[in-house]
Amino acid sequence: MKLELGQERVIVRGIRPEEQLWGAYQFPIPYVLEDRILVGVHITIDDIRTYGATNRWFESTDLGRTWREVDAETAENQIGVKLPNGDIVSLPMESAFPLDGYRLTPYKYRTPGYDMTRQAEEGTLPIPDGVTSWMGGTDIFAYNADRLPPSLAKRQWLVKRLLPGQKQAQMEYAELDWPYLTRVVHTQKGSVPVMKAISPRGYLRTGPDGALWVTAFSGEGHLNPLNGQYSPYYSAELFRSEDNAHSFQQVAHMEYEADGHHYPYASGGFSDSDIAFMPDGSMVWFFRSNWYASTGQEWSPMYWSRSTDFGRTWEKPRVFAPYGTLPRLARLDCGTVLVCYARPGMFISASLNASGTQWSEPLMVETPGDRSHLANVVRTPPTFHDWDGACNNPEIIPIGENKALFFYSDFYYPDEHGVKRKTILCREITVRD
């Protein structure tokens, strides 16, 4: 099998990297509609407070060859998965929200008689179930959602639903069955604490069973549903809906079992992940494990697992590649599944059999080497993102029998005057036997 890489197509040129090296003009999110492709582009800082910010949106009606900007509100009303009843549903990202008026209870008030199961009253957060920290002075407190005040204990995902014949989508909430759901609160000295949203970051997919499937991950630290114990790592989660996104039930939970060897302690845990349904009826699940704010390192191995009983049980995850930020999968009409991953560099591998037990050598889309010399302003020594010169949160979507479209950012892509700008691009991938 051979993967052919098409030419670069510019979606949008943004700011110069020296204006804002990280955050704006990154994280492209593509959606395939019946007659076009839409791509959202993040245009502000990368912060849990901005996850729900409005994107710039771009449209292609010729399978990614040319692009034009479209109205953001119109685009966001059209994206999503079309259901058999004609509804189009999506699960929007939500931003963290400030906890004005809430009092945090410090650990020093925990005594042998303190009830760690009691629900807190409104205006008060109980003693945390666990705590971890990020570099830069952020402390992150984890709470079993059952212990939070009623206003913070809701188990819901925001759903945007466009009904047949309508132009304006309606916002609603889906009930969520997430055992031991853990909410995290980020605190910094001199700032109001904020509670992180629990929006899923995975793609909403229709499975061969007709149900909706989506991946998510815990907050920064969580309670293991198997034993109720606190873990400072992320855990990957898999959910399914049988009622057209009115509710979601947890299908699988994947714990990062740090052991210092196969699962290093210096890790963020299993965070961003994606699944694919293989032609033989099995499933594959790929996991990111790097998280800079937790470890100070921008790369870690990408893991993967398989299930042969429709997601009820999974193999112990094992390393697929030495790095793998934001794994994304796309199953083509020919049956081949592509997985893209990054940081440093960007890569695409293809399944070589129906079970997904064999994969091709990766196609390198961008080199995993020092690109800092390409910058408008060369920094010496370079930071990692100067060195890497890309966002490296790639996406991939199927666009035909044996074709896919790969989306990515390049911090050093020249404009018509030779000035390097943070640019969102796409390239066609063709699978040849």
N, C-alpha and C positions, 0 to 999 in steps of 0.2 A: 504494500500500500504506500502511496505517495501523497503528501500534502503539498499543494501548490499555493503560493502566496501571491495575491493580486497587488495592484499598485495602491499607493496611499491615496485616500480621498479625504479632503479637509471638510470637517463639519463646521467648526468655528475656530477662529484664532482669537485668543483672549489677551490678557495682560502680559507684560514682560515678567519673567520670573523674578527679577530683582524687586518688582513692586510687591509681590506676595509669593514667596517660594512655595508655600504649602497651603492648600485649601481651595482657592478659587480656580475655576476652569479645570475641574477634575471630576472623577466619579461619574462617567457617562452611564445612563440607564436606558437601554433600548427596549422598545415594545414593537411587536409585529401586529399591525392591524390588517384588515382584509385587503386594503388597496394601497397601503403605504407603511413606512416605518417611522416611528417617532423616537427621538432621543432627548432625554433631559440631561442638563449639565449643571453641576453645582457651581455657584458663582460667589460664595462667601467663605468665611473661615470654616475650618473643620473642627466642630465642637459639638458636644451633645446638645447644646442649646440651639443649634442651627440645623439639626437633622431634618426638621420639617420645613425648612425654608423653601421658598419658591425657586424653581429652577428656570433657566432659559431652555426653550424647547425648539427643536429643529426637525424638519420633515423631509423625507425622501420618497418619491413615487417611482423611482427607477432602480430599486434594490441597492441603494447606497452610493450610486455614482455621483449624484448631485444632491445638494441640501439647501434648504431655505428656512429662515426662522419663522416660527408661527406663534400665535398668541398663547401664553402660558396657561391661562384659565381654560381656553378651548381644548388645548392638548390634554390637560390633566382631567378633563371630563370624558376623554375618549379612551384612555389607556386602561388596560386590564385584560382579564380573561373573559371570553364570551361563554355564557352558560347555555345549556339546552333550552331554558325558558326565555332566552333572549337578553337577560341581564348581562351587563358588563361590570365586573367587580375588580377592585384593586385594594391593596392594603397599604395606605400611605404611611410614610415615616412620620413620626411625631417628635417634637423637640422636648428636651428636658424642661421641667417647669419649676419655678422658685417656690420654696416652702416658707413664704412669708407667714408669720403668725404661728408657726409651729416651734415648739421647744424640744430640743434634743436632750435625751437623758444620758449623761456620761456613764461610762463603765464603772466608775468609782462607787456608784449607787447600787451595784449588784451585791447582794448579800445572800447567804444560804437560803433565806426565805423568799427571795424575789421570784415571782411567778413568770417564767419565760414562755408561758402559753397564753397568758391573759391578753385580750385585745385592749390596746391603748385607747384612751379617750381622745376626742377631737382636740386638736391643738397641741398634742403631745406625741412625740415619737418614743417608743420604748427603748430599753437598752438593746443595742444591736446584737444580732446573732453572730456577727463576725465583722472583721475590718481588714482592709488592705490599703495600700498606698500606691500612688503613681509618683514618678519623678516630677519634681517641680512644685511639690507641696500640696498635692490633693490627697485627702483622706477619704476613703470610700467605705461607708457603712452599709451592711447588708441586713435586710429584715425579712423574715418570713411574712408574706403578705397577710396571713391570718392574724398576725399580731398588730397590724397597723390600724389606725382609726378607720372607721367605715368609709370615709371619703377617699382614702388612699388604698383601700384593700380590694378594689374592684378588679376582676379578672376579665379584661376586655381588650379587644383589638379594634382600632378604628377601621371602618370599611367604607369605601366610596363605591356607590352603586348607581349605574346609569340604567334606567328602565327603558324598555323598548319604546321608541317613538319620542323620547325625551332628549333634550339638549343639555340639561343641567343635571349633573349627578347629585344624589343625595348622600349625606353623611349619616352613618349609623354605627352601632357597635355590635361586634360579634362576641358572644359569650365564650369564654376560654377555659378549657379543662387542662390546667397545668399544675400537677401535683407539686407541692412545696415551692410554688412560685415565690421567687425572692426578688424584692425591690431594692435597688441600691440608691444611696444618697451621696452625692459628691459635695465635699466641703473644702473650702479654702479660707485661709485666714483673711478676715475683713470682707468676705463676700457672703451673700445669702445662700444657704444650702439649696441644691437643686436635686430633684428626683428624676432619674433617667427613665425615659419611656421604654416600653417593652415591645415596640413595633418589630415585626419580623423583618430581617434584612434579605431573606431569600426570595427567590422567584415563586410566585403562585403558579402552580402547574395543575393541569388536569391529568389524572392517572388513567391507566387502562381500565380501572374499575369505575370510571366516571366521577369519582370523588376529586375534590381539590386537595392538593398537597402543598406544604410550604415548610421551609426550614427557618429556624430562629436560633438565637443563643441567649444564654443567661446574661445577667449583669456582671459587673466586675466583682466576682465572688458570689457564691450561691450555696443553697442547701441541697445536698445529695438526696434525691428522693428515696434511695434504697435504704439509707440509715439516718437521714435527718441531720447529718453532720455538715459543718461548714467547710467549704473549699474555697481558697482564694482565686481559683482559676475560672475561666469561662467553661461552660458546658454547651454542647450542641444539642438541639432539640428538633424533632420532626413532628409535624401536626397534619391532621386530615379533617376535612369537612364533608359530611354527607348531605347537608341541607342548604347547599348553595351559598355558603359563607355566612350563614346566620349564627353558626357556632363552630368551634374547632376543638378537636380532642387530641391530646398527646399520643403519638404512636410509639415514639422511641426517644430515649435520653442517652446521650453519649458523654460519659464522664472522662475527663483528662486525668488519668491515674499516674501522676508524677512519681517516678521511681529513680530518677537520676541517671537512667541508662537509656531504655527505649523511649521513655517519656521524660525528658529533662526537666529539672526543677525550674531552670531559667526559661520560662514559657508563659504565654498568655493563656494557654489552654485551648480547647476547641471552640473557635468563635465562628466566623463566616464559613458557611458550608453550602453544599448543593448536592442534589440527587439526580439520578437518571434511571428510567425504567428500561432495562435491557431487552433485546428481542426474545431471549429465552425465558422471560418472566421474572428474572432476578432483578435486584436493585443494587446500585452502587452509590456510595456516599463519600464525598471528599471534604476534608477539613483543613482550614487554616489554623496554625498554632502560634504564629508570631504576633507580638503586640509590644510595640516600642515602649510605650509609657510604663509597662510593667517590668521590662527587662533591659532597656537601653539598646536593644539589638533589633534591627529592622527586618531580619530574616530568620526563619526557622523552618523545619521540615513541613511538608504537606503530607497528611495522612489520608488513608482511604479504608473503606470497609465494604463488605457485601452482605446482602440478605437474600435468602432463597425462600422466605416465607412471607413475602409482601410486607417487610418492614417490622415484623413483630420481634425478631431476634437478629442480631448482627455479629459478624466476626469481630474479633479484637482488632482495632485499627492498627495498621502498619504503615511505615513510611513509603510514600509513592515517589517523592522527589525531595531534594535537599532544601527547597524553598517553595512557597506556594501561597502568596497573598491572594485572597478573594477567588478561590476556585469556582469556576462556572462551567456548566455542562450544557451541551446541545445535542439532541438526537436528530439526525437527518432522516429524510424519507427512505434512504437506502439502507437504514438500520445502523449505520456507523454512529458512534457517540464520540463527540469531541470534548476535551477538557482543556480549558485555558487557565494559566496561573502565572505568577510573576513575583518579582522583587528578590534580588536584582534580576534584570532582564525580563523578557516575556516569552512564554512558550505555549505550544499547543500539541497535545498528543491525541491519538485516535485509537479507539477500540479495534482490536484485531479479530475478535470472535464475538459470538452472540451472547456469551455469558459475562463479558467484561473482565475476564481473568488475564487477558493479554492486551498489552498496549504498545503502540509504536514508540520509537525513539522520538523525542520532542522536536518539533519544528521551532527554531529560534526566530522569533519576530524582532526582538531587540536584544542586543548583546548585554550580558551581565558584567559589564566592565565600567571603568571610569569614563564618564561622558562630560565631566566638568569643564573640559577645555572648549566645549561647544557653546558655553554661556556667553551672553553679552558682556557680563562682568565676571571674570574668572576669580574665584575665591581660593586663597591658599592659606591653610589647607582647606579642602572642601568639606562641608557637612555631608551626611549621607545623601540627602536629597539633591544637593549640588552634584555629587559624584554620580548618582543614579540618573538624574535628569528626567524623571518621569513619575507620574502618580502610581503606576503599577497596580491599579485596581481595574483589570480588564473585564470585558463582557463579551459574550458570544451568543449569537442567535442563528437558528436555521433559516435559510431563505430558498431552499430548493431540494431536489432529489439528492444531490451530492455537494451542496454548497452551504457555506455559513458566512456570516459577517462578523468580523472581529473588531471591537471598539477599544480604544485606548487613548491615553494622553501622552504628549511629548512636550517637555518644558522648553526644548531647544529647537522648535520647528520654525524656520525662517518665514517672514512675510515677504511681500513683493519688493521690499527695500533691504532685505537681508537681516532685519531685526528679528531676533529669536523671541518667540511668543509661546505661552502655554496654549497648546493647540489640541483640540479633540479631533481624532481621525478614525477612519475605519478602513479595513482591508478585507477583500473577499478571500475566503479559504475554499479550495476545491479539493475533494477527495478523489484520487485516481487509484484504480486497482493495479 
